[in-house]
């Protein structure tokens, strides 16, 4: 699958609120996800499709997403694209509502996302 086809499919599914199911369709089995920071004792990097499913499940369990907007894609060469996310959510552990804006850079090989990196200010 061509870079922009993967990018547009991701954007479409995020806008439809169906990003988790997309993991099986356009993510590589060995895909890596790297966050800008991690809570103490946790790793910033998630490796493998099963771990990515777990990461999405964690978010769904711990955060109530009120709105998620996505801007892009912004291609970079033949193997990367970026998206800008605007998230409005509530942390269920403390009932604190927050808004965040982040940039995500995706690397694609053989029609699959192999790496995603998120850039944002550390919460708190």
ABEGO torsion letter per residue (X at the ends): XBAAAAAAAAAAAAAAGAAAAAAAAABBAABBBBBABBBBGBBABBBEAAAAAAAAAAAAAABBBABBBBBOBBBBEAABBBBBBBBBBBBAAAGBBBBBBBBBBBBBBGGBBABBBBBBBBBX
